[in-house]
């Protein structure tokens, strides 16, 4: 008798404890609400552009990773050279390497032309990335990095203009400036955000491996450039899509605010051929 009453009391206490803590009850899995649709390119924000670049990186991982091979090798060679050899190497080979990587990123975003348009894109990339390589040589000059990024924002879109729109060298540069001027703050902010993202990520990697040997740090720097550079290139390629959409949206005819209806206050407003007048 005592055992049965003790057992029933224990079962009752267990049920009460489960009701208090919520144990023993089944919760149905609540489905997550769907994510909001992405903004159209003409209104895409800087943060969403970075997210789209990372998303494209994951979707096309191996072709995207190949974009970082050239810049990574360039960065390693730049550290080993000194003096005039380094200056010649940076100013001649550097812009071509970055321009070629950027052209490859454009090819992952849009269909591109072949043949001479690739050479035009390399020449445009040389013009766009030359100040970036100059900034590596004159790091102590105040504000040179900002000036280099501002120059890049003006002329980098000439590379996709040559490849996607199949333009000549001068026409591609003009088109790149036109695309940049459609929303220059968006271009400059996007490029600066991509650069800061890569810099901070590489800095975290450096501090996590700083206790290792010099050789290990060089390998880590190579891997960081290899993995992180494609994010910048893909983001700059997506930036072309944004600016192209902004140019097209600004050239569309807009509906008049008055819907071509006579004003209630100025029925005979100037400039109207059908002004309402008293008979």
C-alpha positions as a printed Julia matrix, in Angstrom:
279×3 Matrix{Float64}:
   0.0    0.0     0.0
   2.71   2.42    1.01
   4.76   1.58   -2.05
   1.83   2.14   -4.44
   0.92   5.47   -2.85
   4.55   6.6    -2.94
   4.84   5.63   -6.61
   1.62   7.44   -7.51
   2.82  10.5    -5.63
   6.12  10.42   -7.49
   4.33  10.18  -10.84
   2.05  13.09   -9.9
   5.03  15.2    -8.85
   6.81  14.38  -12.1
   3.77  15.46  -14.13
   3.58  18.74  -12.21
   7.28  19.39  -12.75
   6.92  18.72  -16.49
   3.99  21.1   -16.69
   6.04  23.83  -15.01
   9.27  23.38  -16.99
   7.6   22.49  -20.24
   9.34  19.13  -20.49
   7.47  16.25  -21.96
   5.49  18.48  -24.29
   5.95  18.66  -28.02
   6.37  21.97  -29.74
   5.52  22.24  -33.37
   8.22  23.73  -35.5
   7.22  27.22  -36.53
   8.2   27.91  -40.13
  10.43  30.9   -40.65
   8.84  33.8   -42.44
  10.15  34.19  -45.98
  12.88  36.72  -46.51
  11.86  39.94  -48.22
  12.62  40.01  -51.92
  15.9   41.7   -52.84
  15.76  45.28  -53.96
  16.01  45.94  -57.7
  19.47  46.95  -58.93
  18.56  50.62  -59.34
  17.75  50.89  -55.6
  20.13  48.3   -54.2
  22.0   49.39  -51.08
  25.7   48.97  -50.31
  25.03  46.25  -47.76
  22.91  44.26  -50.16
  25.57  44.58  -52.85
  28.12  43.02  -50.49
  25.63  40.27  -49.64
  25.01  39.58  -53.34
  28.77  39.34  -53.92
  29.14  36.79  -51.12
  26.13  34.88  -52.44
  27.59  34.75  -55.95
  30.93  33.68  -54.46
  29.28  30.68  -52.84
  27.23  29.79  -55.91
  30.25  29.9   -58.28
  32.98  29.06  -55.79
  35.77  27.59  -57.92
  35.56  30.08  -60.8
  35.33  32.88  -58.22
  38.3   31.56  -56.26
  40.37  31.58  -59.46
  39.93  35.37  -59.54
  42.23  35.67  -56.55
  45.18  33.73  -57.99
  46.71  36.66  -59.87
  46.33  39.28  -57.1
  47.61  36.79  -54.49
  50.78  36.04  -56.47
  51.22  39.74  -57.14
  50.98  40.52  -53.43
  53.59  37.9   -52.53
  56.01  39.1   -55.23
  55.49  42.71  -54.17
  56.72  41.89  -50.67
  59.86  40.22  -51.98
  60.95  43.02  -54.33
  62.6   46.3   -53.35
  63.59  49.61  -54.89
  63.25  50.26  -58.6
  62.39  46.64  -59.4
  59.38  46.81  -57.12
  58.24  50.15  -58.59
  58.43  48.84  -62.17
  56.71  45.61  -61.16
  53.87  47.4   -59.34
  53.22  50.07  -61.96
  53.35  47.84  -65.04
  52.18  44.39  -64.01
  49.95  45.33  -61.08
  47.18  47.19  -62.92
  47.06  44.48  -65.59
  46.7   41.73  -62.98
  43.88  43.52  -61.16
  42.21  44.46  -64.44
  42.29  40.86  -65.65
  40.82  39.62  -62.36
  38.07  42.23  -62.58
  37.31  41.24  -66.16
  36.95  37.62  -65.05
  34.49  38.7   -62.37
  32.45  40.58  -64.97
  32.32  37.38  -67.04
  30.68  35.62  -64.07
  27.98  38.28  -63.86
  27.21  39.08  -67.5
  27.99  37.58  -70.94
  31.04  39.32  -72.38
  32.62  39.92  -75.75
  35.8   38.24  -76.88
  38.77  39.15  -79.02
  39.82  42.77  -79.06
  37.31  43.73  -76.39
  39.38  41.77  -73.87
  42.41  43.89  -74.77
  40.31  47.05  -74.48
  39.13  45.92  -71.05
  42.73  45.29  -69.95
  43.72  48.77  -71.08
  40.75  50.29  -69.24
  41.62  48.24  -66.18
  45.18  49.55  -66.34
  43.87  53.12  -66.22
  41.46  52.33  -63.38
  43.81  50.36  -61.1
  47.03  52.32  -61.69
  46.42  54.71  -58.73
  45.77  51.69  -56.48
  49.22  50.36  -57.32
  50.73  53.84  -56.91
  49.25  53.99  -53.44
  51.21  50.86  -52.52
  54.47  52.69  -53.32
  53.58  55.99  -51.61
  51.8   54.81  -48.49
  53.11  57.7   -46.4
  51.51  60.32  -48.64
  48.45  61.63  -46.76
  45.12  60.76  -48.34
  46.56  58.79  -51.24
  44.42  55.73  -50.53
  41.23  57.78  -50.57
  42.27  59.48  -53.81
  43.07  56.11  -55.37
  39.66  54.69  -54.45
  37.94  57.84  -55.73
  39.75  57.47  -59.07
  38.85  53.78  -59.19
  35.2   54.64  -58.6
  35.23  56.92  -61.63
  36.92  54.59  -64.13
  36.53  50.97  -62.99
  33.16  50.59  -64.73
  34.92  51.12  -68.05
  36.07  47.48  -67.84
  32.55  45.97  -67.93
  31.54  48.65  -70.44
  34.2   47.33  -72.82
  33.38  43.66  -72.22
  29.59  43.69  -71.92
  28.72  46.59  -74.24
  31.61  45.88  -76.64
  32.96  49.43  -76.78
  36.29  50.83  -77.86
  38.84  52.24  -75.43
  37.74  55.88  -75.4
  34.05  55.0   -75.59
  34.46  52.55  -72.7
  36.11  55.2   -70.54
  33.33  57.68  -71.3
  30.69  55.07  -70.58
  32.41  54.17  -67.3
  32.36  57.8   -66.18
  28.71  58.08  -67.2
  27.81  55.0   -65.17
  29.76  56.27  -62.17
  28.12  59.7   -62.28
  24.64  58.12  -62.19
  25.19  57.61  -58.44
  28.82  58.28  -57.57
  28.22  58.05  -53.82
  26.88  54.52  -54.26
  29.92  53.51  -56.33
  32.44  55.06  -53.95
  30.68  53.74  -50.87
  30.4   50.23  -52.31
  34.07  50.04  -53.25
  35.15  51.47  -49.9
  32.93  49.01  -48.03
  34.32  46.07  -49.99
  37.9   47.18  -49.3
  37.22  47.7   -45.58
  35.54  44.28  -45.35
  38.53  42.56  -46.93
  40.99  44.54  -44.8
  39.27  43.74  -41.51
  38.89  40.06  -42.36
  42.56  39.82  -43.31
  43.49  41.65  -40.1
  41.61  39.1   -38.01
  43.41  36.3   -39.83
  46.78  37.97  -39.24
  46.27  38.43  -35.49
  45.05  34.86  -35.12
  48.27  33.56  -36.74
  50.82  36.12  -35.53
  52.37  33.63  -33.07
  53.48  31.42  -35.96
  56.71  31.67  -37.93
  57.4   34.19  -40.68
  56.93  31.53  -43.32
  53.51  30.64  -41.93
  52.53  34.33  -41.97
  53.52  34.57  -45.64
  51.41  31.55  -46.45
  48.52  33.04  -44.47
  48.84  36.33  -46.38
  48.81  34.43  -49.67
  45.71  32.48  -48.69
  43.98  35.64  -47.43
  44.53  37.42  -50.75
  43.48  34.32  -52.66
  40.22  33.92  -50.75
  39.24  37.54  -50.08
  40.1   39.31  -53.35
  37.23  37.65  -55.28
  34.71  39.31  -52.96
  35.93  42.73  -54.05
  36.01  41.81  -57.74
  32.55  40.25  -57.71
  31.13  43.21  -55.82
  32.64  45.63  -58.35
  31.15  43.55  -61.17
  27.68  43.61  -59.57
  28.15  47.35  -59.18
  28.06  47.65  -62.96
  24.58  46.08  -62.97
  23.44  48.59  -60.33
  24.75  51.62  -62.17
  23.45  50.45  -65.53
  19.97  50.13  -64.01
  20.28  53.59  -62.47
  21.21  55.13  -65.82
  18.29  53.41  -67.52
  15.82  54.43  -64.8
  16.94  58.06  -64.97
  16.49  58.15  -68.76
  12.9   56.88  -68.67
  10.22  59.54  -69.21
   8.61  60.44  -65.94
   4.93  61.11  -65.43
   4.12  64.75  -64.85
   3.15  65.65  -61.33
  -0.03  67.42  -62.47
  -1.04  64.54  -64.8
  -1.56  67.2   -67.48
  -4.6   68.54  -65.58
  -5.23  72.28  -65.21
  -4.27  73.7   -61.86
  -7.13  74.73  -59.6
  -5.22  77.86  -58.63
  -3.58  78.86  -61.93
  -5.98  77.87  -64.68
  -4.15  80.04  -67.2
  -0.62  79.07  -66.14
   2.22  80.2   -68.36
   3.46  77.77  -70.94
   0.13  76.07  -71.63
  -1.33  76.27  -75.09
  -4.82  75.46  -73.79
  -4.98  77.91  -70.9
  -8.42  78.21  -69.41
  -9.76  81.76  -69.74
 -13.07  83.4   -69.24
 -15.21  83.6   -72.41
